Amino acid sequence: MSRPRYEKSEGWTLSPYEDLSNAFVFMREPPGVLILDKASWLALEMATAYSLETAADRYTKIAGQPRAAFDKHVSDLLLQGLLRVIA
């Protein structure tokens, strides 16, 4: 069984804070704004740049958080509509 791969969904733009501590996410439909903390933002970038296993490994090394934290961020990003599974 192959592991899922992810890509960024459409309909939103990301705008980092000036100090790169967090990022605004502006949603088009429905209109709204989310704020991603640094760990969620890192999970978003890792999950869309690498295979899931590589992304999780890099995330744990950079963020110093366990794999479960990465999986939780990815799950939240899917629910928020920022990620989608690539078939």
Biopython code that builds the backbone (N, CA, C, O; Angstrom):
import numpy as np
from Bio.PDB.StructureBuilder import StructureBuilder

atoms = [
    (1, "MET", "N", (0.849, -1.183, 0.000)),
    (1, "MET", "CA", (0.000, 0.000, 0.000)),
    (1, "MET", "C", (0.892, 1.243, 0.000)),
    (1, "MET", "O", (1.789, 1.371, 0.833)),
    (2, "SER", "N", (0.643, 2.138, -0.922)),
    (2, "SER", "CA", (1.471, 3.346, -0.990)),
    (2, "SER", "C", (0.962, 4.396, -0.006)),
    (2, "SER", "O", (-0.228, 4.473, 0.296)),
    (3, "ARG", "N", (1.881, 5.180, 0.469)),
    (3, "ARG", "CA", (1.538, 6.249, 1.408)),
    (3, "ARG", "C", (1.022, 7.452, 0.627)),
    (3, "ARG", "O", (1.421, 7.672, -0.517)),
    (4, "PRO", "N", (0.138, 8.228, 1.241)),
    (4, "PRO", "CA", (-0.387, 9.389, 0.517)),
    (4, "PRO", "C", (0.683, 10.448, 0.284)),
    (4, "PRO", "O", (1.640, 10.574, 1.048)),
    (5, "ARG", "N", (0.496, 11.193, -0.776)),
    (5, "ARG", "CA", (1.315, 12.376, -1.043)),
    (5, "ARG", "C", (0.360, 13.558, -1.005)),
    (5, "ARG", "O", (-0.834, 13.421, -1.272)),
    (6, "TYR", "N", (0.896, 14.701, -0.672)),
    (6, "TYR", "CA", (0.053, 15.876, -0.501)),
    (6, "TYR", "C", (0.514, 17.017, -1.390)),
    (6, "TYR", "O", (1.683, 17.112, -1.764)),
    (7, "GLU", "N", (-0.446, 17.885, -1.718)),
    (7, "GLU", "CA", (-0.132, 19.130, -2.394)),
    (7, "GLU", "C", (-0.988, 20.217, -1.761)),
    (7, "GLU", "O", (-1.997, 19.945, -1.110)),
    (8, "LYS", "N", (-0.562, 21.440, -1.967)),
    (8, "LYS", "CA", (-1.339, 22.565, -1.444)),
    (8, "LYS", "C", (-2.617, 22.679, -2.263)),
    (8, "LYS", "O", (-2.590, 22.584, -3.490)),
    (9, "SER", "N", (-3.728, 22.881, -1.581)),
    (9, "SER", "CA", (-4.992, 23.077, -2.273)),
    (9, "SER", "C", (-5.026, 24.493, -2.847)),
    (9, "SER", "O", (-4.148, 25.309, -2.565)),
    (10, "GLU", "N", (-6.030, 24.766, -3.639)),
    (10, "GLU", "CA", (-6.175, 26.095, -4.236)),
    (10, "GLU", "C", (-7.132, 26.928, -3.395)),
    (10, "GLU", "O", (-7.835, 26.401, -2.533)),
    (11, "GLY", "N", (-7.152, 28.221, -3.650)),
    (11, "GLY", "CA", (-8.118, 29.087, -2.994)),
    (11, "GLY", "C", (-7.624, 29.792, -1.751)),
    (11, "GLY", "O", (-8.424, 30.304, -0.969)),
    (12, "TRP", "N", (-6.318, 29.825, -1.557)),
    (12, "TRP", "CA", (-5.779, 30.532, -0.399)),
    (12, "TRP", "C", (-4.382, 31.039, -0.706)),
    (12, "TRP", "O", (-3.702, 30.541, -1.603)),
    (13, "THR", "N", (-3.972, 32.040, 0.056)),
    (13, "THR", "CA", (-2.609, 32.567, -0.050)),
    (13, "THR", "C", (-2.019, 32.674, 1.352)),
    (13, "THR", "O", (-2.728, 32.906, 2.331)),
    (14, "LEU", "N", (-0.723, 32.501, 1.418)),
    (14, "LEU", "CA", (-0.011, 32.544, 2.687)),
    (14, "LEU", "C", (0.844, 33.799, 2.726)),
    (14, "LEU", "O", (1.539, 34.125, 1.764)),
    (15, "SER", "N", (0.783, 34.494, 3.845)),
    (15, "SER", "CA", (1.568, 35.711, 4.027)),
    (15, "SER", "C", (2.276, 35.644, 5.381)),
    (15, "SER", "O", (1.634, 35.797, 6.421)),
    (16, "PRO", "N", (3.599, 35.417, 5.379)),
    (16, "PRO", "CA", (4.335, 35.315, 6.639)),
    (16, "PRO", "C", (4.350, 36.634, 7.412)),
    (16, "PRO", "O", (4.332, 37.715, 6.823)),
    (17, "TYR", "N", (4.384, 36.521, 8.740)),
    (17, "TYR", "CA", (4.641, 37.693, 9.562)),
    (17, "TYR", "C", (6.029, 38.211, 9.193)),
    (17, "TYR", "O", (6.864, 37.462, 8.685)),
    (18, "GLU", "N", (6.266, 39.472, 9.447)),
    (18, "GLU", "CA", (7.563, 40.071, 9.129)),
    (18, "GLU", "C", (8.718, 39.336, 9.814)),
    (18, "GLU", "O", (9.791, 39.185, 9.231)),
    (19, "ASP", "N", (8.497, 38.878, 11.056)),
    (19, "ASP", "CA", (9.565, 38.181, 11.788)),
    (19, "ASP", "C", (9.570, 36.664, 11.540)),
    (19, "ASP", "O", (10.342, 35.937, 12.165)),
    (20, "LEU", "N", (8.721, 36.193, 10.642)),
    (20, "LEU", "CA", (8.602, 34.777, 10.260)),
    (20, "LEU", "C", (8.194, 33.864, 11.416)),
    (20, "LEU", "O", (8.439, 32.659, 11.366)),
    (21, "SER", "N", (7.576, 34.424, 12.451)),
    (21, "SER", "CA", (7.166, 33.622, 13.602)),
    (21, "SER", "C", (5.877, 32.849, 13.343)),
    (21, "SER", "O", (5.671, 31.781, 13.921)),
    (22, "ASN", "N", (5.034, 33.358, 12.510)),
    (22, "ASN", "CA", (3.748, 32.762, 12.145)),
    (22, "ASN", "C", (3.427, 33.203, 10.726)),
    (22, "ASN", "O", (4.198, 33.929, 10.097)),
    (23, "ALA", "N", (2.283, 32.757, 10.232)),
    (23, "ALA", "CA", (1.866, 33.181, 8.899)),
    (23, "ALA", "C", (0.351, 33.305, 8.848)),
    (23, "ALA", "O", (-0.372, 32.482, 9.410)),
    (24, "PHE", "N", (-0.117, 34.337, 8.170)),
    (24, "PHE", "CA", (-1.534, 34.473, 7.874)),
    (24, "PHE", "C", (-1.853, 33.599, 6.674)),
    (24, "PHE", "O", (-1.038, 33.474, 5.760)),
    (25, "VAL", "N", (-3.030, 32.997, 6.671)),
    (25, "VAL", "CA", (-3.546, 32.299, 5.501)),
    (25, "VAL", "C", (-4.878, 32.952, 5.179)),
    (25, "VAL", "O", (-5.807, 32.927, 5.986)),
    (26, "PHE", "N", (-4.963, 33.535, 3.994)),
    (26, "PHE", "CA", (-6.178, 34.206, 3.552)),
    (26, "PHE", "C", (-6.956, 33.256, 2.647)),
    (26, "PHE", "O", (-6.487, 32.886, 1.570)),
    (27, "MET", "N", (-8.151, 32.865, 3.094)),
    (27, "MET", "CA", (-9.010, 31.943, 2.350)),
    (27, "MET", "C", (-9.960, 32.756, 1.468)),
    (27, "MET", "O", (-10.494, 33.784, 1.888)),
    (28, "ARG", "N", (-10.160, 32.274, 0.239)),
    (28, "ARG", "CA", (-11.068, 32.972, -0.676)),
    (28, "ARG", "C", (-12.515, 32.526, -0.488)),
    (28, "ARG", "O", (-13.407, 33.369, -0.398)),
    (29, "GLU", "N", (-12.765, 31.232, -0.427)),
    (29, "GLU", "CA", (-14.126, 30.702, -0.329)),
    (29, "GLU", "C", (-14.201, 29.628, 0.737)),
    (29, "GLU", "O", (-13.535, 28.603, 0.592)),
    (30, "PRO", "N", (-14.950, 29.795, 1.770)),
    (30, "PRO", "CA", (-15.548, 31.046, 2.199)),
    (30, "PRO", "C", (-14.460, 31.991, 2.693)),
    (30, "PRO", "O", (-13.407, 31.546, 3.150)),
    (31, "PRO", "N", (-14.709, 33.272, 2.602)),
    (31, "PRO", "CA", (-13.690, 34.235, 3.030)),
    (31, "PRO", "C", (-13.322, 34.026, 4.502)),
    (31, "PRO", "O", (-14.188, 33.831, 5.355)),
    (32, "GLY", "N", (-12.046, 34.072, 4.766)),
    (32, "GLY", "CA", (-11.597, 33.903, 6.140)),
    (32, "GLY", "C", (-10.096, 34.035, 6.254)),
    (32, "GLY", "O", (-9.377, 34.094, 5.256)),
    (33, "VAL", "N", (-9.640, 34.081, 7.485)),
    (33, "VAL", "CA", (-8.212, 34.186, 7.770)),
    (33, "VAL", "C", (-7.861, 33.155, 8.842)),
    (33, "VAL", "O", (-8.549, 33.031, 9.855)),
    (34, "LEU", "N", (-6.785, 32.424, 8.598)),
    (34, "LEU", "CA", (-6.221, 31.511, 9.586)),
    (34, "LEU", "C", (-4.841, 32.025, 9.966)),
    (34, "LEU", "O", (-4.214, 32.764, 9.207)),
    (35, "ILE", "N", (-4.380, 31.637, 11.125)),
    (35, "ILE", "CA", (-3.004, 31.933, 11.510)),
    (35, "ILE", "C", (-2.309, 30.601, 11.766)),
    (35, "ILE", "O", (-2.733, 29.817, 12.614)),
    (36, "LEU", "N", (-1.244, 30.361, 11.023)),
    (36, "LEU", "CA", (-0.448, 29.154, 11.223)),
    (36, "LEU", "C", (0.733, 29.477, 12.122)),
    (36, "LEU", "O", (1.461, 30.443, 11.887)),
    (37, "ASP", "N", (0.917, 28.662, 13.151)),
    (37, "ASP", "CA", (2.127, 28.816, 13.947)),
    (37, "ASP", "C", (3.298, 28.235, 13.153)),
    (37, "ASP", "O", (3.108, 27.609, 12.111)),
    (38, "LYS", "N", (4.481, 28.447, 13.652)),
    (38, "LYS", "CA", (5.684, 28.036, 12.917)),
    (38, "LYS", "C", (5.712, 26.527, 12.662)),
    (38, "LYS", "O", (6.123, 26.094, 11.586)),
    (39, "ALA", "N", (5.279, 25.724, 13.635)),
    (39, "ALA", "CA", (5.300, 24.267, 13.477)),
    (39, "ALA", "C", (4.302, 23.804, 12.416)),
    (39, "ALA", "O", (4.612, 22.915, 11.623)),
    (40, "SER", "N", (3.115, 24.394, 12.395)),
    (40, "SER", "CA", (2.121, 24.044, 11.374)),
    (40, "SER", "C", (2.589, 24.464, 9.992)),
    (40, "SER", "O", (2.415, 23.733, 9.018)),
    (41, "TRP", "N", (3.176, 25.627, 9.915)),
    (41, "TRP", "CA", (3.701, 26.142, 8.654)),
    (41, "TRP", "C", (4.814, 25.229, 8.138)),
    (41, "TRP", "O", (4.866, 24.919, 6.948)),
    (42, "LEU", "N", (5.698, 24.804, 9.030)),
    (42, "LEU", "CA", (6.768, 23.885, 8.647)),
    (42, "LEU", "C", (6.189, 22.559, 8.146)),
    (42, "LEU", "O", (6.651, 22.026, 7.138)),
    (43, "ALA", "N", (5.188, 22.028, 8.836)),
    (43, "ALA", "CA", (4.555, 20.777, 8.406)),
    (43, "ALA", "C", (3.926, 20.935, 7.025)),
    (43, "ALA", "O", (4.016, 20.027, 6.198)),
    (44, "LEU", "N", (3.296, 22.067, 6.771)),
    (44, "LEU", "CA", (2.706, 22.344, 5.456)),
    (44, "LEU", "C", (3.768, 22.305, 4.369)),
    (44, "LEU", "O", (3.581, 21.665, 3.334)),
    (45, "GLU", "N", (4.868, 22.980, 4.598)),
    (45, "GLU", "CA", (5.934, 23.040, 3.592)),
    (45, "GLU", "C", (6.611, 21.679, 3.406)),
    (45, "GLU", "O", (6.899, 21.282, 2.277)),
    (46, "MET", "N", (6.862, 20.974, 4.490)),
    (46, "MET", "CA", (7.507, 19.661, 4.394)),
    (46, "MET", "C", (6.602, 18.646, 3.692)),
    (46, "MET", "O", (7.062, 17.886, 2.841)),
    (47, "ALA", "N", (5.312, 18.636, 4.052)),
    (47, "ALA", "CA", (4.377, 17.654, 3.492)),
    (47, "ALA", "C", (4.173, 17.830, 1.995)),
    (47, "ALA", "O", (3.859, 16.867, 1.295)),
    (48, "THR", "N", (4.350, 19.049, 1.499)),
    (48, "THR", "CA", (4.143, 19.287, 0.067)),
    (48, "THR", "C", (5.437, 19.231, -0.731)),
    (48, "THR", "O", (5.400, 19.248, -1.961)),
    (49, "ALA", "N", (6.567, 19.167, -0.064)),
    (49, "ALA", "CA", (7.853, 19.154, -0.768)),
    (49, "ALA", "C", (8.473, 17.762, -0.858)),
    (49, "ALA", "O", (9.292, 17.506, -1.742)),
    (50, "TYR", "N", (8.092, 16.864, 0.043)),
    (50, "TYR", "CA", (8.743, 15.559, 0.140)),
    (50, "TYR", "C", (7.709, 14.451, 0.287)),
    (50, "TYR", "O", (6.531, 14.709, 0.531)),
    (51, "SER", "N", (8.171, 13.213, 0.134)),
    (51, "SER", "CA", (7.312, 12.074, 0.455)),
    (51, "SER", "C", (6.969, 12.164, 1.939)),
    (51, "SER", "O", (7.661, 12.837, 2.703)),
    (52, "LEU", "N", (5.915, 11.495, 2.336)),
    (52, "LEU", "CA", (5.449, 11.603, 3.715)),
    (52, "LEU", "C", (6.518, 11.181, 4.718)),
    (52, "LEU", "O", (6.708, 11.850, 5.734)),
    (53, "GLU", "N", (7.211, 10.088, 4.450)),
    (53, "GLU", "CA", (8.236, 9.615, 5.383)),
    (53, "GLU", "C", (9.408, 10.594, 5.483)),
    (53, "GLU", "O", (9.891, 10.881, 6.577)),
    (54, "THR", "N", (9.855, 11.097, 4.347)),
    (54, "THR", "CA", (10.954, 12.073, 4.349)),
    (54, "THR", "C", (10.520, 13.357, 5.037)),
    (54, "THR", "O", (11.274, 13.935, 5.819)),
    (55, "ALA", "N", (9.302, 13.802, 4.745)),
    (55, "ALA", "CA", (8.777, 15.022, 5.364)),
    (55, "ALA", "C", (8.718, 14.874, 6.877)),
    (55, "ALA", "O", (9.135, 15.772, 7.608)),
    (56, "ALA", "N", (8.202, 13.749, 7.346)),
    (56, "ALA", "CA", (8.094, 13.520, 8.790)),
    (56, "ALA", "C", (9.469, 13.481, 9.443)),
    (56, "ALA", "O", (9.665, 14.042, 10.521)),
    (57, "ASP", "N", (10.415, 12.822, 8.792)),
    (57, "ASP", "CA", (11.773, 12.739, 9.331)),
    (57, "ASP", "C", (12.410, 14.123, 9.422)),
    (57, "ASP", "O", (13.008, 14.469, 10.441)),
    (58, "ARG", "N", (12.284, 14.904, 8.370)),
    (58, "ARG", "CA", (12.859, 16.256, 8.383)),
    (58, "ARG", "C", (12.167, 17.141, 9.412)),
    (58, "ARG", "O", (12.819, 17.912, 10.115)),
    (59, "TYR", "N", (10.841, 17.026, 9.497)),
    (59, "TYR", "CA", (10.088, 17.815, 10.464)),
    (59, "TYR", "C", (10.571, 17.531, 11.887)),
    (59, "TYR", "O", (10.820, 18.459, 12.656)),
    (60, "THR", "N", (10.703, 16.249, 12.236)),
    (60, "THR", "CA", (11.111, 15.908, 13.604)),
    (60, "THR", "C", (12.508, 16.424, 13.918)),
    (60, "THR", "O", (12.779, 16.825, 15.050)),
    (61, "LYS", "N", (13.392, 16.418, 12.936)),
    (61, "LYS", "CA", (14.751, 16.925, 13.158)),
    (61, "LYS", "C", (14.777, 18.445, 13.293)),
    (61, "LYS", "O", (15.486, 18.975, 14.148)),
    (62, "ILE", "N", (14.020, 19.143, 12.469)),
    (62, "ILE", "CA", (14.022, 20.611, 12.498)),
    (62, "ILE", "C", (13.226, 21.144, 13.687)),
    (62, "ILE", "O", (13.703, 22.014, 14.415)),
    (63, "ALA", "N", (12.014, 20.623, 13.883)),
    (63, "ALA", "CA", (11.120, 21.150, 14.920)),
    (63, "ALA", "C", (11.406, 20.571, 16.301)),
    (63, "ALA", "O", (11.004, 21.147, 17.312)),
    (64, "GLY", "N", (12.101, 19.431, 16.348)),
    (64, "GLY", "CA", (12.359, 18.804, 17.638)),
    (64, "GLY", "C", (11.099, 18.255, 18.279)),
    (64, "GLY", "O", (11.030, 18.115, 19.500)),
    (65, "GLN", "N", (10.104, 17.943, 17.465)),
    (65, "GLN", "CA", (8.845, 17.387, 17.947)),
    (65, "GLN", "C", (8.701, 15.963, 17.424)),
    (65, "GLN", "O", (9.320, 15.617, 16.417)),
    (66, "PRO", "N", (7.898, 15.130, 18.084)),
    (66, "PRO", "CA", (7.742, 13.741, 17.648)),
    (66, "PRO", "C", (6.933, 13.609, 16.359)),
    (66, "PRO", "O", (6.264, 14.549, 15.929)),
    (67, "ARG", "N", (7.007, 12.444, 15.762)),
    (67, "ARG", "CA", (6.274, 12.148, 14.525)),
    (67, "ARG", "C", (4.773, 12.387, 14.711)),
    (67, "ARG", "O", (4.102, 12.851, 13.790)),
    (68, "ALA", "N", (4.253, 12.077, 15.883)),
    (68, "ALA", "CA", (2.824, 12.271, 16.142)),
    (68, "ALA", "C", (2.423, 13.735, 15.978)),
    (68, "ALA", "O", (1.310, 14.021, 15.537)),
    (69, "ALA", "N", (3.305, 14.657, 16.324)),
    (69, "ALA", "CA", (3.011, 16.087, 16.155)),
    (69, "ALA", "C", (2.902, 16.429, 14.674)),
    (69, "ALA", "O", (2.006, 17.171, 14.271)),
    (70, "PHE", "N", (3.810, 15.890, 13.861)),
    (70, "PHE", "CA", (3.748, 16.107, 12.413)),
    (70, "PHE", "C", (2.438, 15.561, 11.855)),
    (70, "PHE", "O", (1.753, 16.242, 11.093)),
    (71, "ASP", "N", (2.089, 14.332, 12.234)),
    (71, "ASP", "CA", (0.850, 13.719, 11.748)),
    (71, "ASP", "C", (-0.369, 14.545, 12.142)),
    (71, "ASP", "O", (-1.301, 14.691, 11.351)),
    (72, "LYS", "N", (-0.369, 15.083, 13.355)),
    (72, "LYS", "CA", (-1.486, 15.924, 13.818)),
    (72, "LYS", "C", (-1.569, 17.199, 12.994)),
    (72, "LYS", "O", (-2.662, 17.612, 12.607)),
    (73, "HIS", "N", (-0.429, 17.830, 12.720)),
    (73, "HIS", "CA", (-0.440, 19.042, 11.895)),
    (73, "HIS", "C", (-0.975, 18.743, 10.500)),
    (73, "HIS", "O", (-1.789, 19.503, 9.973)),
    (74, "VAL", "N", (-0.529, 17.649, 9.899)),
    (74, "VAL", "CA", (-0.998, 17.284, 8.556)),
    (74, "VAL", "C", (-2.505, 17.039, 8.578)),
    (74, "VAL", "O", (-3.219, 17.489, 7.682)),
    (75, "SER", "N", (-2.986, 16.338, 9.585)),
    (75, "SER", "CA", (-4.424, 16.090, 9.719)),
    (75, "SER", "C", (-5.199, 17.403, 9.832)),
    (75, "SER", "O", (-6.228, 17.580, 9.179)),
    (76, "ASP", "N", (-4.704, 18.315, 10.655)),
    (76, "ASP", "CA", (-5.352, 19.623, 10.816)),
    (76, "ASP", "C", (-5.332, 20.415, 9.509)),
    (76, "ASP", "O", (-6.327, 21.048, 9.155)),
    (77, "LEU", "N", (-4.213, 20.384, 8.796)),
    (77, "LEU", "CA", (-4.099, 21.110, 7.530)),
    (77, "LEU", "C", (-5.066, 20.555, 6.486)),
    (77, "LEU", "O", (-5.613, 21.311, 5.683)),
    (78, "LEU", "N", (-5.275, 19.249, 6.495)),
    (78, "LEU", "CA", (-6.269, 18.642, 5.602)),
    (78, "LEU", "C", (-7.670, 19.127, 5.961)),
    (78, "LEU", "O", (-8.440, 19.506, 5.079)),
    (79, "LEU", "N", (-8.003, 19.117, 7.249)),
    (79, "LEU", "CA", (-9.325, 19.564, 7.703)),
    (79, "LEU", "C", (-9.560, 21.042, 7.403)),
    (79, "LEU", "O", (-10.686, 21.442, 7.108)),
    (80, "GLN", "N", (-8.513, 21.849, 7.476)),
    (80, "GLN", "CA", (-8.625, 23.278, 7.200)),
    (80, "GLN", "C", (-8.685, 23.569, 5.703)),
    (80, "GLN", "O", (-8.941, 24.704, 5.301)),
    (81, "GLY", "N", (-8.453, 22.561, 4.886)),
    (81, "GLY", "CA", (-8.520, 22.740, 3.441)),
    (81, "GLY", "C", (-7.256, 23.288, 2.815)),
    (81, "GLY", "O", (-7.285, 23.745, 1.673)),
    (82, "LEU", "N", (-6.143, 23.254, 3.538)),
    (82, "LEU", "CA", (-4.893, 23.782, 2.997)),
    (82, "LEU", "C", (-4.099, 22.722, 2.240)),
    (82, "LEU", "O", (-3.275, 23.049, 1.386)),
    (83, "LEU", "N", (-4.348, 21.460, 2.551)),
    (83, "LEU", "CA", (-3.696, 20.344, 1.862)),
    (83, "LEU", "C", (-4.756, 19.474, 1.217)),
    (83, "LEU", "O", (-5.907, 19.433, 1.653)),
    (84, "ARG", "N", (-4.340, 18.775, 0.165)),
    (84, "ARG", "CA", (-5.190, 17.733, -0.407)),
    (84, "ARG", "C", (-4.304, 16.557, -0.788)),
    (84, "ARG", "O", (-3.112, 16.710, -1.053)),
    (85, "VAL", "N", (-4.913, 15.390, -0.807)),
    (85, "VAL", "CA", (-4.201, 14.159, -1.144)),
    (85, "VAL", "C", (-4.077, 14.070, -2.657)),
    (85, "VAL", "O", (-5.038, 14.309, -3.388)),
    (86, "ILE", "N", (-2.881, 13.724, -3.114)),
    (86, "ILE", "CA", (-2.649, 13.487, -4.536)),
    (86, "ILE", "C", (-2.947, 12.019, -4.798)),
    (86, "ILE", "O", (-2.429, 11.139, -4.110)),
    (87, "ALA", "N", (-3.774, 11.763, -5.782)),
    (87, "ALA", "CA", (-4.148, 10.369, -6.117)),
    (87, "ALA", "C", (-2.980, 9.606, -6.692)),
    (87, "ALA", "O", (-3.116, 8.429, -7.026)),
]
sb = StructureBuilder()
sb.init_structure("model")
sb.init_model(0)
sb.init_chain("A")
sb.init_seg("    ")
for serial, (resi, resn, name, xyz) in enumerate(atoms, 1):
    if name == "N":
        sb.init_residue(resn, " ", resi, " ")
    sb.init_atom(name, np.array(xyz, "f"), 0.0, 1.0, " ", f" {name:<3s}", serial, name[0])
structure = sb.get_structure()
